[in-house]
Amino acid sequence: MPTLPAGSYQPASASYLDAGGERGSFHVYGKIISAANHDAQATAWGNVLTALDALALGARIEDRYDDLSRYSVVPPTNGAAREVSLQVWFQDETSGQKWSANLPTVNLAKISYIDNIGAKDAVDPTTTEVAALTTALEAFPVVNPEAQTHTVHVVGYKVVRGLK
């Protein structure tokens, strides 16, 4: 078990392989795993991975939270590109601090855009797969690494292109 103090955070990530054999990763922080919360956190992280996979065209090659899992996959042939990502925006409800994490290889067929001139790539958070991701991330929950006890919420999504 980790020796970090109570309330600390632990890195969580999922990496995807795109059609060109390139890798991209989604990174957040979750609650520190302890003997008391191990099973619940493992289940919650599994739900996040399921929700991420539902939105990704790429093949998940690795995930890490309590442990590291690697998968033997071949590059997909469905046009998955790590440079096309779903950017997830989080906000600390106490401090107002915002930050984002990017899911590479997003399947554009699974999202809808908000019709708003000022938000050209803003994603509708109510579509089935996107709403499921919000639910999974908030149940996990994602924590602010600078203030681990503050409540964090998903506040929006957008599609970003050209990430390296």
C-alpha positions as CSV (number, residue, x, y, z in Angstrom):
1,M,0.0,0.0,0.0
2,P,1.2,3.6,-0.6
3,T,2.7,5.6,2.2
4,L,1.3,9.0,1.2
5,P,-0.7,10.8,3.8
6,A,-4.5,10.6,3.9
7,G,-6.2,12.8,1.3
8,S,-3.3,12.6,-1.1
9,Y,-3.8,11.8,-4.8
10,Q,-2.6,9.1,-7.1
11,P,-2.0,9.4,-10.8
12,A,-4.4,7.6,-13.1
13,S,-3.9,7.2,-16.9
14,A,-5.1,5.3,-20.0
15,S,-3.0,5.1,-23.2
16,Y,-4.4,4.5,-26.6
17,L,-2.8,3.4,-29.9
18,D,-4.0,5.1,-33.1
19,A,-4.2,3.8,-36.7
20,G,-0.6,5.1,-37.4
21,G,0.9,3.2,-34.4
22,E,1.2,6.4,-32.4
23,R,0.4,6.6,-28.7
24,G,-1.7,9.2,-26.8
25,S,-2.7,9.2,-23.1
26,F,-5.4,10.5,-20.8
27,H,-4.1,11.6,-17.4
28,V,-5.9,12.6,-14.2
29,Y,-5.5,12.1,-10.5
30,G,-7.7,10.0,-8.2
31,K,-7.9,9.3,-4.5
32,I,-5.0,7.6,-2.9
33,I,-5.8,3.9,-2.7
34,S,-5.9,2.4,0.8
35,A,-6.9,-0.9,2.3
36,A,-10.3,0.6,3.1
37,N,-11.1,1.9,-0.3
38,H,-9.2,-0.4,-2.6
39,D,-12.1,-2.4,-4.1
40,A,-14.4,0.6,-4.5
41,Q,-11.7,2.6,-6.2
42,A,-10.8,-0.3,-8.5
43,T,-14.4,-0.6,-9.5
44,A,-14.7,3.2,-10.0
45,W,-11.6,3.3,-12.1
46,G,-12.9,0.4,-14.2
47,N,-16.0,2.4,-14.9
48,V,-13.9,5.3,-16.1
49,L,-11.9,3.0,-18.4
50,T,-15.2,1.6,-19.8
51,A,-16.5,5.2,-20.5
52,L,-13.2,6.3,-22.1
53,D,-13.2,3.2,-24.3
54,A,-16.7,3.9,-25.4
55,L,-15.5,7.3,-26.8
56,A,-12.2,6.2,-28.2
57,L,-11.5,4.8,-31.7
58,G,-8.0,3.8,-30.6
59,A,-7.0,0.6,-28.9
60,R,-6.2,0.9,-25.2
61,I,-2.7,-0.4,-24.8
62,E,-2.1,0.5,-21.1
63,D,-3.8,1.8,-18.0
64,R,-2.5,2.7,-14.6
65,Y,-4.0,3.5,-11.2
66,D,-3.4,1.0,-8.5
67,D,-1.4,-1.1,-10.8
68,L,-0.2,-1.1,-14.4
69,S,-2.0,-3.2,-17.0
70,R,-0.6,-3.6,-20.5
71,Y,-2.5,-5.1,-23.5
72,S,-1.2,-6.6,-26.7
73,V,-3.0,-4.9,-29.5
74,V,-2.4,-4.0,-33.1
75,P,-3.0,-0.6,-34.5
76,P,-6.7,-0.1,-35.4
77,T,-7.7,0.3,-39.0
78,N,-10.7,2.6,-38.3
79,G,-8.9,5.9,-38.8
80,A,-8.2,6.5,-35.1
81,A,-5.9,9.6,-34.7
82,R,-4.2,10.6,-31.4
83,E,-4.2,14.2,-32.7
84,V,-8.0,14.3,-32.5
85,S,-8.9,14.4,-28.8
86,L,-11.8,15.0,-26.5
87,Q,-10.7,17.6,-24.0
88,V,-12.4,17.2,-20.6
89,W,-12.5,20.3,-18.4
90,F,-12.5,20.0,-14.6
91,Q,-13.2,22.7,-12.0
92,D,-12.4,22.8,-8.3
93,E,-15.6,24.0,-6.7
94,T,-13.8,25.7,-3.8
95,S,-10.9,27.5,-5.5
96,G,-12.4,27.8,-9.0
97,Q,-9.2,26.4,-10.5
98,K,-9.7,24.8,-13.9
99,W,-7.7,22.2,-15.8
100,S,-8.1,19.7,-18.5
101,A,-7.3,16.2,-19.6
102,N,-7.3,14.9,-23.2
103,L,-8.7,11.6,-24.5
104,P,-6.9,10.8,-27.7
105,T,-8.4,9.1,-30.7
106,V,-11.9,10.4,-29.9
107,N,-14.7,8.9,-32.1
108,L,-16.4,11.9,-33.6
109,A,-19.4,9.9,-34.4
110,K,-20.1,9.5,-30.7
111,I,-20.4,13.2,-29.9
112,S,-22.6,16.2,-30.9
113,Y,-21.5,19.8,-30.9
114,I,-23.2,22.6,-29.1
115,D,-24.6,25.1,-31.6
116,N,-22.8,28.2,-30.4
117,I,-20.7,30.6,-32.5
118,G,-18.3,31.4,-29.6
119,A,-17.8,27.7,-28.8
120,K,-17.0,26.1,-32.2
121,D,-15.8,22.8,-30.8
122,A,-17.8,22.6,-27.6
123,V,-19.3,19.2,-27.1
124,D,-22.9,18.5,-25.9
125,P,-22.4,16.8,-22.5
126,T,-25.8,15.1,-22.6
127,T,-25.1,12.6,-25.4
128,T,-25.1,9.0,-24.1
129,E,-21.3,8.3,-24.1
130,V,-20.2,11.8,-22.9
131,A,-22.8,11.8,-20.1
132,A,-21.5,8.3,-19.0
133,L,-18.0,9.7,-18.9
134,T,-19.0,12.6,-16.7
135,T,-20.8,10.2,-14.3
136,A,-17.8,7.9,-14.2
137,L,-15.2,10.6,-13.6
138,E,-17.3,12.2,-10.8
139,A,-17.9,8.9,-9.1
140,F,-14.2,8.0,-9.3
141,P,-13.7,10.9,-8.3
142,V,-11.0,13.0,-10.1
143,V,-9.1,15.1,-7.5
144,N,-7.3,18.4,-7.7
145,P,-3.7,17.5,-7.1
146,E,-3.1,20.9,-5.4
147,A,-6.2,20.6,-3.1
148,Q,-7.1,17.0,-2.7
149,T,-10.0,17.5,-0.4
150,H,-11.9,19.9,-2.6
151,T,-14.9,18.8,-4.7
152,V,-14.1,18.6,-8.4
153,H,-16.7,18.5,-11.2
154,V,-16.5,18.1,-15.0
155,V,-17.6,21.5,-16.4
156,G,-17.3,20.9,-20.1
157,Y,-15.9,19.2,-23.2
158,K,-14.5,20.2,-26.5
159,V,-12.8,18.6,-29.4
160,V,-9.2,19.6,-30.0
161,R,-7.2,18.8,-33.0
162,G,-3.5,18.8,-33.7
163,L,-2.2,17.7,-30.3
164,K,1.2,16.0,-30.4
